[in-house]
Amino acid sequence: MHTEQELHTRIGEIVESIVLKKVTPDTQLIATGLVDSLAAVDITLAVEAEYGCSIPAPEIAEHLQSVRTLAGYVAAHTA
């Protein structure tokens, strides 16, 4: 089990390594254009590999709104 802070930190690191920009837990990823469709797939695959949870393709945009929303999804879908 990961703490909320641990998830924010690690998922933030994953996102930053892909978009090559600093993000906060509340940075709007897709709405601002920081994350495009290719980056969204890369982030999704990296998070799935790291945490062993699967994000259904139709839900990627919903869960990649921010690091915080993605961390919330991971917390709810990992043991």
N, C-alpha and C positions, 0 to 999 in steps of 0.2 A: 504494500500500500504506500502510495506516495502522498506527501503533503501537498496542499494547494500551492505553496511557495515553490516547492521542488518542481512541480509540473510547470508552473509559469517560467521558472528559470530555464529548465531543460528544453521545453518547447520553444521558448524565446530564442535559445541558442540555435535550435534547428532552423527556425524561420530566418534568423539573421544570416546563417551560413548559406542560405539559398538566395535571399533577396539582397544580400551584401549591404544592408543598412541596419542601424540600431532600431529596435522596436521595444515598446513597453507592453505590458499586459493588455492595455486598452487601445493600442494603435489599431486603427481600422485598416485591415489588410487588403481586402478586395475592393471596398467602396472607394478607397483612395487611389486604386490602381497599383499599389505597391506589389500586390500579388496578382499575376495574370493566370490564365488557365494552365499553362505549363508549370509555373511555379507552384500552383495549387496541387497539381498531381505530385510533384516532387516532395512537397511538404507532407502530403497525405501518406505517400509511400514511406517516407522517413519516420513519421510518427507511428505508423502501423508496425514497422520493423522494430522500433524502439520499445513499444508498449504492448504489442501483440493484439491490438484491437483493430477491427475493420470498420472503415467509414464508408458507407454505401455511396456510390458515385453521385446519385441525385441529391445527397445531403452535404456534399463537400462545401459548397458555397455557404450554406447555413452555418456550418461548424468552423469555417475559416474566417469568420467575421473579424476575430481578434485572437490573440494568444489566449486570452481569458476564456473565450467561448470554446476554443479547441481544448484547452486544459479541462474545462468542465465536462466535455464529451468524453475525453480519455478517462477522467476520474469515474464517470458513471459506467464505463464499459470495460474496465479492467478489474481484475480480482485483487 
